[in-house]
Amino acid sequence: MIEISKVTDVEALRHISIQTFTETFARHNTEEHLNAYLEKAYAPEQLQHELAHPDSYFYFAHVKGELAGYLKVNVRDAQSEPMGEDAIEIERIYVLEAFQGQGVGKALFTQATELTKELHKRKMWLGVWEHNERAIQFYRRNGFGQTGVHTFFMGEDAQNDLIFMRPFTD
């Protein structure tokens, strides 16, 4: 059984953020670029700032009491790209490798969908790295289509994130 809870522990968030990001992207990037990104994006003060933002929502997924993944969702000015008042951004759905294929990502996506309903948003969007085929297929299966591209920096290495969007109706 997968349990979803709001995130309150910055150290647990930092640990799972670094671990999931490293598991997903380390083999595709230099250690230098990866470490530069991790130090900046997941610094305790950065995560505390994100947790305190009133327009960002974080959730942990637990499987049999073990932390398995997390979700970060943004609205209004917390969105990483200006997509309007009627949009909600899924910024992160990260699942530890040991729990992939067990429905954790789907449970976190369902939480994002429930929040979208609760906040009365009309569209969901996200950016996904162009070489993350597993995630791209997941989002396509869930009704998202590509609408654009934006640049993402891994350290000093410019990479492409594909922008995916899906209209949302209750």
N, C-alpha and C positions, 0 to 999 in steps of 0.2 A: 504494500500500500504506500502511496506517495502522499506526504503531508506537505502543505504549503503554509509558510508563515512569513510575517513581515520581518525584514532585516533590522536588527538593532545592534548587532555586534560588528564593529568596524574591523576588528582583527580577524574574525572568521570570514568576513567579506573579502578582506585583503588576501588572505591565504587562498581561498577558492578562486578568486580572480586571477591570481598569479598562476596557480596550478592549471586551471582550465585553459587560460590563454597560452601558456607554454606548451601544454599537450597538443593544442590545436595548431599553433603557428611556428613552433621552434624549428621544425624540420625544413621549413620553407624560408627561413630568414637567418641572417648572421647573428651570432651570439651578441655582438656589439649593438646591433640595431634593436634586437629583442630586449636586451637589458636596459637600454636607454628608454624604450617605451614603457617597460614595466615600472621602472623607478619613477617616472613621471605620472603615468596614468593611475597607478595603484599605491601611491604614497599615502600614508595614513591621513594626512591633512586633506588631500584631494578627495579621498573617499568620504571623510567626515563632512566635507563641504557638499558633496553630492547627496549624501544621506539627509542632510539638513534642508536641502532645496525643497520648497513646498510643491513644486511641479514635477518631482521625480518620485517614482515608487519602486521599491526593491522588495523582492520576495525570495526566500530560500525554499528549495525542495529537499525533503528528507525521505530516504528510503530505509525503513526499519531502524529509524533513529540516527542514521548516518547522513551527513550533509552530502548531497549528490549534485546540486546545481543551483543556479540562481537566475533571476530575471530582473532587468532594469527597464522601466518604461518611463517615458517623458511626455509631458504636454506643455502647451504654451511656450514660454521662452526657454524652458529647459531642453527643448528639442535641439539636436545637433545641426539641423538645417531648418530654416523657416518654412513650415508647411501649413501654417494657418491655425486658427482657433479650433477648427473642426477635426484636427488630426491628432493622432496619438502615435508616438514613435516607440517601437520595440528596439531599444538600443543594444541590449544584451540578453540572449538566452544562452547560457553557458552550462554545459553538463560535463562532469568528470568522465573520462574515458571508461572507467570501471562501471558506470551506470548507463552508458549509451545503449540504445536499443531496448530499454526497459520502460519506455513511456514517460520518462522524466521531462524531456523536451516538450512533448505533447501536453503534459500537465501544466508546465509553465506557460505554454502558448494559450491554453485554456484560461489560465489566470489573467493573461493579458487581454483576452477576449472579454472576460467578465468585467474587467476594469473599463474597457472601451464602452461597454453597455452602460455601466454605472455612471460614467462621465458624459454620456450622450455624444460621443464622437462619431463622425461619419466616415472617417478613413483611417486605416492603419498603414504605417510605412516602416521601413527599416533599410539599413545598409548592410550588405554582406560581401565579404571579400570575394573577388571574381574567381578565385581558385578553390573556394570552399564548396565543392560540388554537393556534398551531403546536405549542407544547410540550404543551398539553392533549391535542390529537389524537394526538401521539406516545405519550404515556403511556396513553391509552385503548387504542390499538392494541397496546400491550404488556401488557394485562391489568389495568391499574389502574382503580379506581373511586373516586369522590369519597366521602369519609367525614366531611368537616367543613370548617371555615373558621377561619383565624386571622388576626390583624391583623399587618401588616408596616408598618414606618415607613420612608418614603423622606424622610429629613430629618425634618421635623415633619409630613409628610403621611401620615395613616393610610390604608393600602390593604389590600385583602383578598388573601390567599393561600388557594387551595383546597387542602385536604389530600386527597391521593390515596394509596390503599393497595392492596396486592396480596398475597394469600397466596403463600407460596413453599414449594415442595416440590422436593426433589432430583430 
